[in-house]
């Protein structure tokens, strides 16, 4: 395969879209740092806050590796 064909294949597969995360939304790892808790306790706290309506959750397409994006849950405290 010549260089132009490879460039075309790469261009077609670059349709992976990364979403801009809305202000105030943070992934679980950020909440771990903010609260200074371990993963398990952070997940428990997030679940309780979401169930109580104090925190909301949204999934954003976030780039995790070179060309892969994944729907990653982000959380925000409701004012």
Order of alpha helices (4+ residues) and beta strands (2+ residues): alpha-beta-alpha-alpha-beta-beta
